[in-house]
Amino acid sequence: DNGVERELVGDVVPLANAGGKRAVVIAVDTSEAMDPVMADIRDSVTAVVEGLPGDVPVGIVTFADRVVPVRALTTDRARILDTISQLQANGESVLWDGIASSAELLATDAPDAQPSVVVVTGSGNLASVSTSGDAVGALRNAGAPAYIVGLEGERLDTGGLEDVVERAGGRLLTTGDSEALDEMGTTMAATVDQ
C-alpha cells in the first residue's frame, strides 16, 4: 500500500467470485510487418477471447497507420470471432496510440468494470502521436493492467513493452515462434481471469 507492506486481512478471491465485473479490450497489431504471420496473430487473439469467461465483455481495437476500434465491448462471442477473422495487415505500427486508445475506451465504455488491456504485437512504435509514457498514463487512469503477447523479432520493442508493464502492471510474454502465439493467448486469458 503506497510502498508500505501491510498484513492481509481476509481471503484473496478471484474478482469473479467477489461479484466484480470485468471488461477486456484487445489491441491487435495489424501493421504491414505482421502480414506474413497475420493468421497466427488472429489465432492468438481468438485464443484470448475463447479463454475468457463468456460473460466478460470484450472489445477489439486494431493499430496500424491509425487506431481503429473495430468491435465495441460485447459478450457476443460470434460477433467478436467474426471480427477477428477479418483482420488484415496494412500500414505502420502506432503501438503506443493503440495501447492508450484501448485504455481510454475501457475508461469510457466500462467505467464500473475491472478493465484489462491485452495487446498482441510484433512491432515497436513507428508512427504514434503518443509516447510510451502516454500509454502508461492512460492505463493507470483507467486502472487497467497491460497483458502483452509479443512476437520476437527485429521490430518488437521488448524494452519499451517491459517498461509499460512494469509501470502500469500486467504481464509480458514473448516468443520467437509465431505458431506459439495461440498458446500464449490462452495463457494470457487465464492470467486476466485470475
C-alpha positions as CSV (number, residue, x, y, z in Angstrom):
1,D,0.0,0.0,0.0
2,N,1.9,3.1,-1.3
3,G,5.2,1.1,-0.8
4,V,4.3,0.0,2.7
5,E,3.9,-3.7,3.4
6,R,0.6,-4.4,5.2
7,E,-0.9,-7.5,6.7
8,L,-3.6,-9.1,4.6
9,V,-7.0,-9.2,6.3
10,G,-9.4,-11.8,4.9
11,D,-9.1,-14.1,1.9
12,V,-8.0,-13.3,-1.6
13,V,-10.5,-14.4,-4.1
14,P,-10.8,-14.0,-7.9
15,L,-12.7,-10.9,-8.9
16,A,-15.5,-13.0,-10.5
17,N,-16.1,-14.8,-7.1
18,A,-16.4,-11.4,-5.4
19,G,-19.1,-10.3,-7.8
20,G,-17.0,-7.8,-9.6
21,K,-17.5,-7.1,-13.3
22,R,-14.6,-7.2,-15.8
23,A,-14.1,-5.9,-19.3
24,V,-11.3,-6.5,-21.7
25,V,-10.1,-4.7,-24.8
26,I,-7.7,-6.5,-27.1
27,A,-5.3,-4.2,-29.1
28,V,-4.2,-6.1,-32.2
29,D,-1.1,-5.1,-34.3
30,T,-2.3,-5.1,-37.9
31,S,0.7,-3.2,-39.3
32,E,2.1,-4.5,-42.6
33,A,5.0,-6.1,-40.8
34,M,2.5,-8.6,-39.4
35,D,1.3,-9.7,-42.9
36,P,3.3,-12.9,-43.1
37,V,2.1,-14.0,-39.7
38,M,-1.4,-12.5,-39.6
39,A,-3.1,-15.9,-39.4
40,D,-1.1,-16.6,-36.3
41,I,-1.9,-13.2,-34.8
42,R,-5.6,-13.9,-35.4
43,D,-5.2,-17.3,-33.7
44,S,-3.7,-15.7,-30.7
45,V,-6.5,-13.1,-30.4
46,T,-9.0,-15.9,-30.8
47,A,-7.3,-17.9,-28.0
48,V,-7.6,-14.9,-25.7
49,V,-11.3,-14.5,-26.4
50,E,-12.0,-18.2,-26.0
51,G,-10.1,-18.3,-22.8
52,L,-12.2,-15.7,-21.1
53,P,-15.5,-16.4,-19.4
54,G,-18.4,-15.8,-21.8
55,D,-19.9,-13.1,-19.6
56,V,-16.8,-10.8,-19.8
57,P,-17.4,-8.1,-22.4
58,V,-14.6,-7.9,-25.0
59,G,-13.7,-5.2,-27.5
60,I,-11.2,-5.3,-30.4
61,V,-9.0,-2.3,-31.4
62,T,-6.5,-2.5,-34.2
63,F,-3.4,-0.3,-34.7
64,A,-1.5,0.2,-37.9
65,D,-1.4,3.7,-39.5
66,R,-4.1,4.6,-37.1
67,V,-6.1,3.2,-34.2
68,V,-9.5,1.6,-35.2
69,P,-12.0,0.4,-32.7
70,V,-13.4,-2.4,-34.9
71,R,-15.6,-4.1,-32.3
72,A,-17.2,-2.3,-29.3
73,L,-17.4,-4.1,-26.0
74,T,-19.8,-7.1,-26.2
75,T,-20.3,-10.5,-24.8
76,D,-21.5,-11.8,-28.3
77,R,-18.6,-14.2,-29.0
78,A,-19.8,-15.0,-32.5
79,R,-19.5,-11.3,-33.5
80,I,-16.1,-10.9,-31.8
81,L,-14.7,-14.0,-33.5
82,D,-16.2,-12.9,-36.9
83,T,-14.4,-9.5,-36.4
84,I,-11.1,-11.3,-35.6
85,S,-11.4,-13.5,-38.7
86,Q,-11.5,-10.4,-40.9
87,L,-8.4,-8.6,-39.5
88,Q,-5.8,-7.8,-42.2
89,A,-2.4,-6.2,-42.1
90,N,-1.6,-2.8,-43.6
91,G,0.4,0.3,-42.6
92,E,2.9,1.2,-39.9
93,S,2.6,0.5,-36.2
94,V,1.2,3.1,-33.8
95,L,1.8,0.8,-30.8
96,W,1.6,3.5,-28.1
97,D,-1.5,5.1,-29.6
98,G,-3.1,1.6,-29.7
99,I,-2.5,0.9,-26.0
100,A,-3.5,4.4,-24.9
101,S,-6.7,4.3,-27.0
102,S,-7.7,0.8,-25.7
103,A,-7.3,2.0,-22.1
104,E,-9.3,5.2,-22.8
105,L,-12.1,3.1,-24.5
106,L,-12.4,1.0,-21.3
107,A,-12.5,4.1,-19.1
108,T,-15.3,5.5,-21.2
109,D,-17.4,2.4,-22.0
110,A,-16.9,0.3,-18.9
111,P,-16.3,2.7,-16.0
112,D,-17.7,0.3,-13.4
113,A,-15.7,-2.7,-14.5
114,Q,-12.3,-4.0,-13.7
115,P,-10.6,-3.2,-17.0
116,S,-7.7,-5.1,-18.7
117,V,-5.9,-4.3,-22.0
118,V,-4.5,-7.3,-23.9
119,V,-2.0,-6.4,-26.6
120,V,-0.9,-8.8,-29.4
121,T,2.0,-7.3,-31.3
122,G,5.2,-8.0,-33.2
123,S,6.1,-4.4,-33.8
124,G,7.6,-1.5,-32.0
125,N,6.3,2.0,-32.2
126,L,6.9,3.6,-35.6
127,A,4.3,6.4,-36.0
128,S,2.4,7.1,-32.8
129,V,1.5,10.5,-31.6
130,S,1.5,9.1,-28.1
131,T,4.6,8.2,-26.2
132,S,5.1,5.1,-24.0
133,G,4.5,7.4,-21.1
134,D,1.2,8.5,-22.5
135,A,0.2,4.8,-22.8
136,V,1.2,4.2,-19.2
137,G,-0.8,7.2,-18.1
138,A,-3.9,6.1,-19.9
139,L,-3.6,2.6,-18.5
140,R,-3.2,4.0,-15.0
141,N,-6.0,6.4,-15.4
142,A,-8.3,3.6,-16.4
143,G,-6.9,1.3,-13.7
144,A,-6.1,-1.2,-16.4
145,P,-3.1,-3.5,-16.4
146,A,-1.5,-4.4,-19.8
147,Y,-1.2,-8.1,-20.7
148,I,1.1,-8.2,-23.8
149,V,1.8,-11.1,-26.1
150,G,4.8,-10.2,-28.3
151,L,6.3,-11.9,-31.3
152,E,10.1,-11.5,-31.1
153,G,11.9,-10.1,-34.0
154,E,13.9,-7.1,-35.0
155,R,10.8,-4.8,-34.9
156,L,9.5,-5.8,-31.4
157,D,10.3,-3.2,-28.8
158,T,10.7,-5.6,-25.9
159,G,12.4,-3.0,-23.7
160,G,9.6,-0.4,-24.2
161,L,6.9,-3.1,-23.6
162,E,8.7,-4.3,-20.4
163,D,8.7,-0.7,-19.2
164,V,5.0,-0.2,-19.8
165,V,4.2,-3.5,-17.9
166,E,6.5,-2.5,-15.0
167,R,4.9,0.9,-14.7
168,A,1.3,0.1,-15.3
169,G,1.1,-3.5,-14.1
170,G,0.3,-6.7,-16.1
171,R,2.5,-9.2,-17.8
172,L,4.6,-9.6,-20.9
173,L,5.1,-12.9,-22.7
174,T,7.2,-13.2,-25.9
175,T,8.1,-15.9,-28.3
176,G,10.1,-16.2,-31.5
177,D,7.7,-18.8,-32.9
178,S,4.5,-17.3,-34.4
179,E,2.8,-20.6,-34.2
180,A,3.1,-20.5,-30.4
181,L,1.2,-17.2,-30.2
182,D,-2.1,-19.1,-29.7
183,E,-0.8,-20.9,-26.7
184,M,0.4,-17.6,-25.3
185,G,-3.0,-16.1,-25.9
186,T,-4.6,-18.9,-23.9
187,T,-2.1,-18.4,-21.1
188,M,-2.8,-14.6,-21.1
189,A,-6.5,-15.2,-20.9
190,A,-6.0,-17.3,-17.8
191,T,-3.8,-14.6,-16.3
192,V,-6.5,-11.9,-17.0
193,D,-9.2,-14.2,-15.5
194,Q,-7.4,-14.6,-12.1
